[in-house]
């Protein structure tokens, strides 16, 4: 089997764009805030007017990856590009919006849901398509013309390591020419729910979106489980905060030139399981 190469990693977080925006210590920088949100990305076009924040963040993460890597959009178009999407929380906000829009309470004045309820549209009908985890990768696929293999993984950082492995297998087996691994996590709309289960997740919760582009290359990957966190997992958590499925991609971005030198050990934990992916020269 051939190896792979990480061409570019695009990163957005509640701290800003890129790894340079990450503070040295996320806990200290949060100053007691439980959630560090990302602003709603501003994208032109009617198709984006009702799109959720997480869908827009996914698109901007891909755009950031392309810009940072000096890559043209047309490279991604067509059946040669696979997309592996992973998230634990990003569809929670849209589900909550759907439930809220379908309630019997009066619509608020001054736009918002009131504007969406005009005419014969049933309450919540405009929110329903976004309640599926497939909403984010679907919007990304439409925007960039992706038509290759496609997978969705639900879970936190361990699932993101799984996603990188799945992308590696697609490339090594010749199923695609390049693979995008995309993760998006949003928390603000469900902040009260996380507050109830605060002992289950770390703090601060930092909204994030990240995308890595993999192509055939010289590095071979070894996949399995790990008893403890790698240096990069610890670094990403300290600098970014709790980002769920985005954490391994943030770690990959923080690795920087380590990707060229190797080996790079990525780990991610979720619900008592820690997955590991080591990339090194053959």
Phi, psi and omega in degrees: 000148177279169177263191181228170179220137172270112185279315183200151175229123177257136187227132170230138175218175175298345176277341182137189182269135176083163180289338179296337180280347182288136178286163176297326181220106184297322180299316179291320182292333181290336177051044177090352178290135181280327183231133174250101187276160169263143174292158177293122179298142180263106178239137181279151175120143182298326182298333183266356188297322181254001181296148180286164179301320183293324176295315179295321179297322178298317179296315181293327177298319177294317178300320179296318178300316180296314182296314181295331180268359182063040186247136178282151180302322186297340179299326185278337189294139172107185186283355182278351183252122176268155178228121175244116183250140181220140178199154172247329190235345194293340178268357178295319182297316182290325175296319180292321178297321179295315179297316180294321180291333181271002180287168183274358182291151181298149178290142179291154179276165175081033176095215180062231182295330180300319180295323183286342183266001180294155179076212186262007182289128180290147177305130178088346184297324180285340179273335190302316182301336183270358179283344180277141176301340180284353184299314182296306179296332177295315178297320179295316180298319178296313185297321185254004177068035181283136181220020180265193178304155193211134179211151176234130176241134180253123180156182182269219188298325178297321178293329177291323174296319175301320181296319177297323177292319178298319177297321178298316179295320178301319180289313183294332180269005177072021180282344180204167178266334179205159181221135173261132170248117187239134175227138177223134177223126174235149186228336193301318184293338181243025185302324181293327178292319177293327178296325179293326180251040188299337180282353184269338184228159179284172177226147357281153170281121185242117178296143185203157171216136183213147180219131177244139175253122179247141175225170174302142182193199189267345186272130176263147183250142173238128189240141178181217177236159183230145180282341184211169182287142174284168177303319183290324177298315180297320179296314181297320180292319181293319185276325185260328189098199181273113182238014178052239187291343180284342189303312180295329177287324173297319178298319179296320177294320180292336180297331177055234182293347176303332181297326180281326183277318183060168352283156177243120181256115178252133174226157178204135184248146177199126177052045176084000180244136177240111179272153183223140176222119178250128180245125183208162177295148181296000000 
